[in-house]
């Protein structure tokens, strides 16, 4: 889908597909930019995803963006003390407007901010928005959706009790002879 030129044809989509994945430009929402949000033309590009959802009606979708999207328009981020719930995000007006647009296409929509350290050797938070078409709600919880904790892990991991992953964690076990041999002693660091 060429969102830059907003080509309004769905001919390149298969007749039937199970999952639409993607995102829309993050620059209007990131805390590293001007934060023009929906006032920026790029901030309106989510409407193209709405159009595709409306026209093609896939069973589900998953979109991602920066956490700044959650905070725009009065959203908040509250880090809880250890032992309580993990960091709690409250969506602002901007995210709620976008979620309502996705819901208007006939989907149950849920979202969560997740840090990629769970799967990759990096610290990178993203907001994930997942939708399941209204006629496919089997297996959902009382809120009409599935349990994010089953996907992303336990509260202890959220609270930071799990150490951040490194490239070494992914490539080779810590007790590997080659890893042990490559560790520097304190005197080698000096």
C-alpha positions as CSV (number, residue, x, y, z in Angstrom):
1,X,0.0,0.0,0.0
2,X,1.6,3.3,-1.1
3,X,0.5,5.6,1.7
4,X,2.7,8.4,0.3
5,X,0.6,8.9,-2.7
6,X,-2.6,7.5,-1.2
7,X,-3.4,5.2,-4.1
8,X,-7.0,4.3,-3.5
9,X,-7.1,0.8,-5.0
10,X,-7.2,-2.5,-3.3
11,X,-6.2,-4.5,-6.4
12,X,-2.8,-5.5,-5.0
13,X,-4.5,-7.2,-2.0
14,X,-5.4,-10.9,-2.3
15,X,-9.0,-11.7,-2.6
16,X,-8.9,-13.1,0.9
17,X,-6.2,-12.7,3.6
18,X,-6.1,-13.3,7.3
19,X,-4.1,-10.5,8.8
20,X,-3.4,-6.9,7.8
21,X,-0.2,-5.6,9.4
22,X,1.3,-2.2,9.2
23,X,1.6,1.2,10.6
24,X,1.2,4.8,9.8
25,X,3.9,7.5,10.0
26,X,5.2,8.1,13.5
27,X,6.8,11.5,13.1
28,X,3.6,13.5,14.0
29,X,3.3,11.5,17.3
30,X,6.9,10.9,18.5
31,X,8.2,12.9,21.5
32,X,11.4,13.5,19.5
33,X,9.6,15.7,17.0
34,X,7.2,18.6,16.8
35,X,4.2,16.5,17.9
36,X,1.8,18.0,15.5
37,X,-0.4,14.9,15.7
38,X,-3.5,14.8,13.6
39,X,-2.7,18.4,12.4
40,X,0.1,17.0,10.4
41,X,-0.9,15.5,7.0
42,X,1.1,12.4,7.9
43,X,-0.9,12.1,11.1
44,X,-4.0,11.5,9.0
45,X,-2.6,8.5,7.2
46,X,-4.3,6.1,9.6
47,X,-7.4,6.9,7.6
48,X,-5.9,4.9,4.7
49,X,-5.7,1.9,7.0
50,X,-9.4,2.5,8.0
51,X,-10.3,2.6,4.3
52,X,-8.5,-0.7,3.6
53,X,-10.1,-2.3,6.7
54,X,-13.5,-1.1,5.6
55,X,-13.0,-2.3,2.0
56,X,-11.3,-5.6,2.5
57,X,-12.6,-6.8,6.0
58,X,-9.7,-9.1,6.9
59,X,-10.4,-11.3,10.0
60,X,-7.8,-9.3,12.0
61,X,-5.2,-6.6,12.0
62,X,-2.1,-5.5,13.9
63,X,-0.8,-2.0,13.6
64,X,2.1,-0.3,15.5
65,X,3.3,3.2,16.3
66,X,5.3,5.1,18.9
67,X,4.1,5.4,22.5
68,X,3.8,9.2,22.0
69,X,0.5,8.4,20.1
70,X,-0.9,7.1,23.4
71,X,0.1,10.3,25.3
72,X,-1.1,12.9,22.7
73,X,-4.2,14.8,23.7
74,X,-4.1,14.2,27.4
75,X,-2.9,10.7,27.7
76,X,-0.7,9.6,30.6
77,X,2.0,7.1,31.6
78,X,2.2,6.1,35.2
79,X,5.0,3.8,36.5
80,X,3.7,1.8,39.4
81,X,5.8,0.7,42.3
82,X,7.2,-2.9,42.2
83,X,4.5,-5.3,43.4
84,X,1.7,-3.3,41.8
85,X,0.6,-3.4,38.2
86,X,3.3,-2.6,35.6
87,X,3.5,0.8,33.9
88,X,-0.1,2.0,33.2
89,X,-0.8,4.0,30.1
90,X,-4.1,6.0,29.8
91,X,-4.9,6.9,26.2
92,X,-5.4,10.5,25.1
93,X,-8.0,11.9,22.7
94,X,-5.8,11.2,19.7
95,X,-5.4,7.4,20.2
96,X,-9.1,7.1,21.2
97,X,-10.1,8.8,18.0
98,X,-8.0,6.4,15.9
99,X,-9.2,3.3,17.8
100,X,-12.8,4.4,17.3
101,X,-12.2,4.7,13.6
102,X,-10.9,1.1,13.5
103,X,-13.9,0.0,15.6
104,X,-16.2,1.7,13.2
105,X,-15.0,-0.8,10.5
106,X,-16.5,-3.7,12.5
107,X,-13.6,-4.7,14.8
108,X,-13.0,-5.3,18.5
109,X,-9.9,-3.4,19.1
110,X,-7.3,-3.6,21.9
111,X,-4.0,-1.9,22.4
112,X,-0.9,-2.1,24.6
113,X,2.5,-0.5,24.8
114,X,5.1,-3.3,24.6
115,X,8.9,-3.1,24.9
116,X,10.8,-5.1,22.3
117,X,13.3,-6.4,24.8
118,X,11.1,-9.4,25.2
119,X,12.1,-10.7,21.8
120,X,15.0,-8.6,20.6
121,X,18.3,-7.2,21.9
122,X,17.0,-3.6,22.1
123,X,15.0,-1.3,24.3
124,X,12.2,0.0,22.0
125,X,8.6,0.7,23.1
126,X,5.8,0.6,20.6
127,X,2.1,0.8,20.9
128,X,0.4,-2.2,19.2
129,X,-3.2,-2.1,18.2
130,X,-4.9,-5.4,17.4
131,X,-8.3,-5.8,16.0
132,X,-10.5,-8.9,15.5
133,X,-13.5,-8.7,13.3
134,X,-16.7,-8.5,15.4
135,X,-18.1,-11.8,14.0
136,X,-15.0,-13.7,15.1
137,X,-15.1,-13.1,18.9
138,X,-14.7,-16.7,20.1
139,X,-12.0,-17.2,22.7
140,X,-12.1,-13.6,23.9
141,X,-12.2,-12.6,27.5
142,X,-15.1,-10.7,29.2
143,X,-13.8,-7.4,27.8
144,X,-14.4,-8.9,24.3
145,X,-10.7,-9.5,23.7
146,X,-7.8,-11.8,24.6
147,X,-5.4,-11.5,27.5
148,X,-2.3,-9.5,26.5
149,X,-0.4,-11.0,29.4
150,X,-0.5,-14.4,27.7
151,X,1.3,-12.8,24.8
152,X,3.8,-10.5,26.5
153,X,4.7,-12.3,29.7
154,X,4.3,-11.9,33.4
155,X,4.0,-8.9,35.7
156,X,7.4,-9.7,37.0
157,X,8.9,-9.3,33.5
158,X,7.0,-6.0,33.1
159,X,8.4,-4.7,36.4
160,X,11.9,-5.2,35.1
161,X,12.8,-8.3,37.1
162,X,13.8,-10.0,33.8
163,X,17.1,-8.6,32.6
164,X,17.3,-6.9,29.2
165,X,18.2,-9.2,26.4
166,X,21.5,-8.8,24.6
167,X,22.9,-10.1,21.3
168,X,24.8,-12.6,23.4
169,X,21.6,-13.9,24.9
170,X,20.2,-14.6,21.5
171,X,23.4,-16.0,19.8
172,X,24.9,-18.2,22.4
173,X,24.2,-19.4,26.0
174,X,26.0,-17.5,28.8
175,X,27.7,-20.7,30.0
176,X,29.1,-21.4,26.5
177,X,32.9,-21.9,26.6
178,X,33.4,-19.2,23.9
179,X,31.3,-16.7,25.8
180,X,33.2,-17.4,29.1
181,X,36.5,-17.1,27.3
182,X,35.6,-13.7,25.8
183,X,34.6,-12.1,29.1
184,X,37.0,-9.4,30.2
185,X,38.4,-9.3,33.7
186,X,38.3,-6.1,35.7
187,X,42.0,-5.5,35.0
188,X,41.4,-5.8,31.3
189,X,38.9,-3.0,31.4
190,X,41.4,-0.6,32.9
